[in-house]
């Protein structure tokens, strides 16, 4: 797959912090059933437990997916 094809097929997601790391939560996730959020790497959390990206280590699986172009990361804002 060429880079332009990869970008066209990319889904979008957002970096968030929960647990001990920063993870990417996909905006549209077919694995999601119920209120729990599922990171690209498969780690689950409750929506109320997430915050903006911070100084925690970055999940290597989520980071690899972003670098590959399969996930287009968007800015997340918390009010």
ABEGO torsion letter per residue (X at the ends): XBAAAAAAABBBBBBBBBEABBBBBBABBAABBEABBBBAAGBBBBAAABBBBBABBBBAAAAAAAAAGABBBBBBBBX
